[in-house]
Amino acid sequence: MKYLWPLPLLLAFFVAAALVQAAEKPNEKPLRSYQHLWTDDNGISHIARCPVSNFFLKSMSPPAGPQWQDPMAPQTTTLMMTVQPRHWNGAWHPDPKPQWIIPLKGRWWVRAMDGTRVEMGPGDILFGEDQNVRPLPDGPYKGQKGHAAGNVGDDEVTLLVIQSANPPETNKPCRYY
């Protein structure tokens, strides 16, 4: 037993060495995602979960440290904050323009014409691009076009909306990656 006393010391050394080695490894590129409300060639809206993975590490304003960035194509935009009242009901409608929607407070849901429904909360991202939809000729959503939306629960929902002046594109799910 008297020869086992160095074992805890040796173990501590190996743990410390492993931690130093892990700290020296370069940061791994992050993977994030957004929901894309898009329109197919038949004028039907769908929702796809899309990866965002083209990040590179760079300082936005030296001497600030580097951070992961994935710039989107240049766009002229309108930025607004909206507050949906309690029990807000967004009847079927297309988005007015291609727009990024980021919930800041509360939860809301969106349903596409194909029946896909997603719920989103703070930090989630949706790119709404269903401007080229046409009314459904039949099915449970006959006559509807675009998407339906509403609040989840009894609270207001605060959204950050970034509307793009760029024209919508059709049949290009996940075009920002």
C-alpha positions as CSV (number, residue, x, y, z in Angstrom):
1,M,0.0,0.0,0.0
2,K,2.8,2.4,0.7
3,Y,3.8,2.3,-3.0
4,L,0.3,3.4,-4.2
5,W,0.6,7.0,-2.8
6,P,1.9,8.4,-6.2
7,L,-1.1,7.0,-8.0
8,P,-3.5,10.0,-7.2
9,L,-0.7,12.4,-8.1
10,L,-0.1,10.7,-11.4
11,L,-3.8,10.6,-12.1
12,A,-4.1,14.3,-11.4
13,F,-1.2,15.0,-13.8
14,F,-2.8,13.1,-16.6
15,V,-6.2,14.9,-16.1
16,A,-4.5,18.3,-16.1
17,A,-2.5,17.4,-19.3
18,A,-5.8,16.3,-21.0
19,L,-7.5,19.5,-20.0
20,V,-4.6,21.6,-21.4
21,Q,-4.6,19.6,-24.6
22,A,-8.4,20.1,-25.0
23,A,-8.0,23.8,-24.4
24,E,-5.3,24.0,-27.2
25,K,-7.6,22.4,-29.8
26,P,-9.1,25.0,-32.2
27,N,-12.8,25.8,-31.8
28,E,-15.0,23.5,-33.8
29,K,-17.2,25.2,-36.4
30,P,-20.8,25.6,-35.0
31,L,-23.9,24.2,-36.6
32,R,-27.1,26.1,-36.3
33,S,-30.5,26.0,-38.1
34,Y,-33.5,28.0,-39.1
35,Q,-37.0,27.1,-40.4
36,H,-37.7,28.1,-44.0
37,L,-41.3,28.7,-45.0
38,W,-40.9,28.3,-48.8
39,T,-43.2,27.9,-51.8
40,D,-42.9,25.1,-54.4
41,D,-43.6,25.4,-58.2
42,N,-47.3,24.5,-57.6
43,G,-47.8,27.4,-55.2
44,I,-47.9,25.3,-52.1
45,S,-46.1,26.4,-48.9
46,H,-43.8,24.1,-46.9
47,I,-41.6,24.3,-43.9
48,A,-38.1,22.9,-43.9
49,R,-35.5,22.9,-41.1
50,C,-32.3,24.2,-42.7
51,P,-28.7,24.0,-41.5
52,V,-26.4,27.0,-41.2
53,S,-22.8,25.8,-41.3
54,N,-20.6,28.1,-43.4
55,F,-19.1,29.8,-40.4
56,F,-15.7,31.3,-40.2
57,L,-13.9,32.7,-37.2
58,K,-13.1,36.5,-37.5
59,S,-13.3,39.6,-35.3
60,M,-16.1,41.9,-36.3
61,S,-14.3,44.9,-35.0
62,P,-10.7,44.4,-33.8
63,P,-9.5,44.3,-31.1
64,A,-12.6,42.4,-30.1
65,G,-12.0,38.7,-30.1
66,P,-13.0,36.5,-33.1
67,Q,-16.5,35.1,-33.3
68,W,-18.2,32.7,-35.7
69,Q,-19.8,34.5,-38.7
70,D,-21.9,33.4,-41.6
71,P,-22.9,36.5,-43.6
72,M,-26.0,36.3,-45.8
73,A,-26.1,37.9,-49.3
74,P,-26.4,41.7,-49.2
75,Q,-30.0,42.9,-48.7
76,T,-31.8,46.1,-48.3
77,T,-34.0,45.5,-45.2
78,T,-36.6,47.0,-43.0
79,L,-36.2,46.1,-39.3
80,M,-39.1,46.1,-36.9
81,M,-40.3,44.7,-33.6
82,T,-43.8,43.5,-33.3
83,V,-45.9,42.5,-30.3
84,Q,-48.7,40.1,-30.9
85,P,-51.5,40.6,-28.3
86,R,-52.6,37.7,-26.1
87,H,-54.4,35.0,-28.1
88,W,-53.3,36.6,-31.4
89,N,-54.7,34.8,-34.5
90,G,-52.8,35.1,-37.8
91,A,-55.5,33.8,-40.2
92,W,-54.2,32.3,-43.5
93,H,-52.0,34.8,-45.3
94,P,-48.7,34.9,-47.2
95,D,-45.8,36.9,-45.7
96,P,-45.8,40.5,-47.1
97,K,-42.1,40.2,-48.1
98,P,-39.4,37.7,-47.7
99,Q,-38.6,38.1,-44.0
100,W,-36.6,36.8,-41.1
101,I,-38.7,36.4,-37.9
102,I,-37.0,35.8,-34.5
103,P,-39.1,35.4,-31.4
104,L,-37.7,37.5,-28.5
105,K,-40.4,36.7,-25.9
106,G,-43.2,34.1,-25.8
107,R,-44.0,31.3,-28.2
108,W,-45.8,31.2,-31.5
109,W,-46.7,28.6,-34.2
110,V,-46.8,28.6,-38.0
111,R,-48.6,26.1,-40.2
112,A,-47.8,25.7,-43.9
113,M,-50.3,24.7,-46.6
114,D,-48.9,21.1,-46.6
115,G,-50.0,20.8,-43.0
116,T,-46.5,21.1,-41.4
117,R,-46.7,23.0,-38.1
118,V,-43.8,24.3,-36.1
119,E,-43.6,26.1,-32.7
120,M,-40.9,28.6,-32.0
121,G,-39.7,30.5,-29.0
122,P,-36.9,32.9,-28.1
123,G,-33.8,32.4,-30.3
124,D,-35.5,30.3,-33.0
125,I,-35.4,31.7,-36.5
126,L,-37.9,31.5,-39.4
127,F,-37.3,32.8,-42.9
128,G,-40.8,33.4,-44.4
129,E,-40.8,33.3,-48.2
130,D,-44.4,32.2,-49.2
131,Q,-45.3,35.1,-51.4
132,N,-45.9,33.1,-54.5
133,V,-48.6,30.8,-53.1
134,R,-51.9,30.0,-54.8
135,P,-55.1,28.9,-53.0
136,L,-55.4,25.2,-52.4
137,P,-58.0,23.6,-54.7
138,D,-59.0,20.9,-52.2
139,G,-58.2,19.2,-49.0
140,P,-58.5,20.3,-45.3
141,Y,-57.2,23.8,-46.2
142,K,-59.2,24.3,-49.4
143,G,-59.1,27.9,-50.6
144,Q,-56.3,28.8,-48.1
145,K,-53.0,30.2,-49.2
146,G,-49.7,31.1,-47.4
147,H,-49.6,30.0,-43.8
148,A,-51.6,30.3,-40.6
149,A,-50.0,31.4,-37.4
150,G,-50.8,32.2,-33.8
151,N,-49.6,32.5,-30.2
152,V,-49.0,29.5,-28.0
153,G,-50.4,30.0,-24.5
154,D,-51.9,33.1,-23.0
155,D,-49.1,35.6,-23.3
156,E,-48.1,38.3,-25.8
157,V,-45.4,37.4,-28.3
158,T,-42.6,39.8,-29.2
159,L,-40.9,39.2,-32.6
160,L,-38.0,40.8,-34.3
161,V,-38.9,41.0,-38.0
162,I,-36.3,41.8,-40.7
163,Q,-38.0,42.3,-44.1
164,S,-35.9,42.0,-47.3
165,A,-36.4,44.1,-50.4
166,N,-35.1,41.2,-52.5
167,P,-37.7,39.3,-54.5
168,P,-38.9,35.9,-53.2
169,E,-37.5,32.8,-54.8
170,T,-39.7,29.7,-55.5
171,N,-38.8,26.1,-55.1
172,K,-35.5,26.8,-53.2
173,P,-35.8,25.4,-49.7
174,C,-32.8,26.1,-47.4
175,R,-31.3,28.6,-49.8
176,Y,-29.4,30.3,-47.0
177,Y,-27.0,27.8,-45.5
